[in-house]
Amino acid sequence: MCPQNHGKETFDSTAEGIVDDLLRGAIEMHVHGAPDIVPRKMSDIGLLRATKAAGMAGVMIKCHAMPTTARAILAQEAVGGVQGFGGIVLNKPMGGLNPIAVETELALGGKSVWLPTQSADNDIKFHGRVSLGTVPLFDEKGNFLPELHEIMELIAQKDVILGTGHISYHESEKIVNLAREKGIKKIVITHPESPRISMPPEMQKKLARQGVIFEWVAFNMTTLTAGKGKISPEVYAQNIKAIGAESCVMATDFGQVNNDGPAEGLAGFIKVMLENGISAAEIRMMVRGNPMRLLGLS
C-alpha cells in the first residue's frame, strides 16, 4: 500500500538501486508546470532542475491553457544538461481546432499536438461543468471538421505526436483511423485509464495492434477525479501486460501542488509497477525507449 499524506495517496520514493537505475535517462512525457492559470507545484525551470537532479534525460511540459514549446526552450537554456519539450493542446484558449496555431507551434519545434482536454465535450459532460463552449471534432452530420483534416496533415508532415486528450474512447477510435489515413505515425492515447475515458481493454488491444501507444499516468492512481475511485496498480499492470510494454509509456500527469514532483512521482510509479510484475526491461522501454522514439531521439 502507498502511504497516506493529508488524505492524498503518495508513492514511497525511497532510493532503491533498481528504481534509480530505471529513472536515469528516463523522459517524463506528461507534467504540468508554471506559469499556468491554476497553481502548480513548480515552474518549468523547476521541473527541468528536478529531472536533471534525478539523472533523467528530459521532460514534456503540458498546459491546458497555453502552448509550451517556447517555455520548454527557455527552461532548457536556463538549466542546461537536460531536455525540455512542449506542444499545444487544442482547447478554447488556443482557438480550438486552429491550424495556424498548430503550424506556428510545430515551426518552433513542438513535439506534440493534443486534441481538446478541458474543452472536450466528453470532459465537460464528465465533470458536469457549465460549458463556455466545447471544441467539436465533428459537424452536425458526424463528419470530421475541415480544420481537423488540416491539423492532421500538419502533424503528419512534421512527424510529431498526436495525443488524444480527453475525448471519449469512441471518438479516439475514429481519430486513430483518420490519423492513419493522413499518415500520422505517432499516436498516443492520453491516459486511457482515466475515469473520464475508461477505454475498454478490448479496444486497447485492437488499437495496440494498429501501432498506437498508450500513456499510463500515475495521477489516476493517486488522485480522485471528480469523486471517482482511484485506479489500482493491479489494473495498470494488467493492461500493460495485455497490450505489451512496446505499446506503452509511463508518465505522471503531475504538477498539482499536492502531488509529488516529476522525479519522485515517476520513481514511485516505477516502484509500484515493479511490485506488480512489470519487469525492469519493460519499464525501461516505457520510460526511455518509447519516449525517445516518439520524440524522434532514436
N, C-alpha and C positions, 0 to 999 in steps of 0.2 A: 504494500500500500504506500502511496505517496503521502508525505507528512502534510498536515494542515497548518495554515498560516493565516490567521484572521479570517477564517471561512473560505480561504482560497486554497485549492489543492496545488502544491508546487512539487517540483521534482527534487529528488536527492541528487545534487550535482557534485557529490564528493569525488575528488580527483582519483580516478582509478586508471591504471595504466592503459587498459584497452579502450576506455572511453576517450581518454586524452589523445591516444593514437588515432582514433577514428575522427576526432574533431580537427586534428591537424590537416590542413589542406581542404577542409570542407567549405562549401559555399552555402550560406543561408539564402534561400530563394524567396522568402516572403516575410518581411518585417517592416514595421511602421515606425518612422522617426519624426522628429520635429525639425522644422515648423509644420504645424498642422492646425486645423480648426478645432481639434479636440486635444486634451492633454496627452502627451506622450512621455514615456519613461526617460528617453534621452534624445539628443539631437542626432542628425545624420552623422556628424563628426564623431559623436559619442558611440554610435553604432559601429563605425569603422574602427575606432580605437579599441572597442571591446572585442571585436572579431580578430583584430590583429594580435591583441594580447593573448588570445587563446590559440594562436597559430593557424587560424582559419585563413582561407585564401580570398574570400570576398563576401559581399552581401548585396542582395537585391532589395532596394528600398521601394516600398509601395505606399501610395497615398490615394485615398478615395476622392480627394478634392482638388488635386493639382498634379501636374507631371513631375517626374522625379529625376530625369536623366541629368539635367543641369545641376541639380542638387548633388547627385552622386559624383559627378565630375569634380565639383568644388571640394566635397568632403574627401575624396581620394587624394586630391592635391594637398589638402591641409594635413592629412595623416601620413600618407606615403607608405609603401610596403604592403598594401592591401588594396584590393579592387572594389570599386563601388559600381553598381549597375542600377539602371532605372527604366522607367517606361511610363505608359499613360493608361489610365482607367477611363473608359468612355461613359462617365457619369454626366449629369447635368452641368456641373461646373466647367467641364471641358467641352460643352456644346453637344453632348451625346454622341451620336454617330457622326463625327466630324472628321472627314478625310483630310482636311488641311491641317488640323491639329495633329493627326497621326503622322502625316508626311513630315511635318516640322520636327516632331519628337524623334522619328526614325533618322532624320538627317543629322540630328545631334548625337546619334549613336544609341538611341533607345533599344533595349533588348526585349521588351515585352509590351504587347498591347492586350489589355484585359477588357472583355466585354463588361457591361454595366454591373456594378456591385450594389451599392445603396440605391441606385436609380433603376435597378431591375424590377420588373413587375413582380417577379417571384419573391424577391427580398421584401418589397413593400407589403405584399399580402401576408407574408410570414410574420412580420413584426406588427402588423395591424396599424401601420402608420397612416396618417392623413398625408397623401402624396401631394407634392408640389408639381407633379408630372413625371411620368416614367420615361425611360428611353426605350421605345419599342424597337424590335428587330424585324417585325413583320407588318405588312399593310393589312387593310381590312379583309382582304381575300386570303390571307395566310401566306402570302409570298414575301420573301426577303426584300427588305427595302434596298433601293439602288445604292444608297450610301454604304450599306454593309458590304455589297459586292465590291465597291471601290476600295474600302478599307482592307478587305481580304486580299485584294490584288497587291496593295502596298506591302502588306505583311509578307506575302509570298516573294515579292521582288527582293526584299531585304533579308529574307530567310531568318526572321525573328520568331519569337514565341507568340502564339495566340493563346491567351488564358480565358477560360470560360466565365470567370467572375461568379456572380451569384444567380445566374439564370437557372431555370429548372433543369432537371435531368432530361426531360422530354425535349426541351429546347437544345440542350447540349448535344444530343444525338443528331439532331438536324444540322446543327452548326458544324459538327465534325464532318458530316457528309459534304456540306458546302465547302468547307476548308480544304478537303482533299481534292475536290473538283478544281479549286483555284490553285492547287499546287503547294499548299502550306504543308511543311514537313514537321513542324514543331508545335504540337497541340497539347496543352496542359489542362486537364480538368481540375479546376480550383477546388480544393478541399471537398471531395465528394462525400466525405463522412459527415459534413456539417448538417445539423438538423434542418437547415433551410433548404438543403439539397437532397440528402439521403438517397444517393444513387443506388439502385438495387445491384446486388452482386452479379447477377447475370448480365446486366448491361455493362458493368465494369469489364467483365471477361470479354464481351463482344467487342467493346471499343479497344481493349488492350490488344486484341488480335489485329486491329487496324493500325497499330503503332502509336496509339495515344498514350501520353504519360499522365499519371495520377499524382497529384500533390497532396500528401497527407500532412496535416499540421497539428502541432502539439496543443494549440489553442482549444480545440474541441475536446481534448482530453482533460483539460484543467479548468475550463471556464464554462459556466452555464450560459446558454444562448437563448434569450427570450424565455427564460424559465424552463427550458427543455433540459433533460438529463445530459450529463457528460457522457462522452463515448469512452468505453472501456478500452484499455490497452489490448485486451484479447481480440476485440473486434478489428483494431488496426492490424494486428499481426495476422489474423485470419485472412483479411482482404489482401495484404501484401503477399502472403503465401499463395493465395488463389490465383492472382494475376501475374505474379513474378516480380522480383525486385527490378528487373530490367525495364519494367513499365512504371516505375515509381520514383518519386523524390520525397525526401523528408524535409520539412521546414517547420517553423514555429507559428507564424502569423502573430508573433508577439509585438510588443511596443506599447502595450497598455501599461499604465502607471503601476498597477498592482501585480503585473506578471514579471517573470524573470527577464533579464537581459538576453540578447540573442545567443551568446555563447553558453550561458548557464541553461537556457531553455533547450537548445539543441543537444547539449550534453545530457540533460535529463531525458530527453526523448530517446536518444541513443541507448541509454542505460535501460530504460523500460522495454525497448524492443529487444535488446539482448536477453532480458529476463523472460521474454515471451517467445523465444525460439527463433528469432531472426539472427542469422549468422553475421559475424563481423564483415565477411566479404560482401554480403548482401547490403549491409548498411553502408559500407564504403562506396558501393555503386550508387546508392540513393542520395548520399550527401556530397559526393565528389564527382564520380564518373558521369552520371546522368546530368547533373547541373552543368558540368563543363561542356558536355555535348550540346545541351540546349543553348548555352551562351556562345557557342562557336569557339570554344577554347581548346578543343581537342579534335 
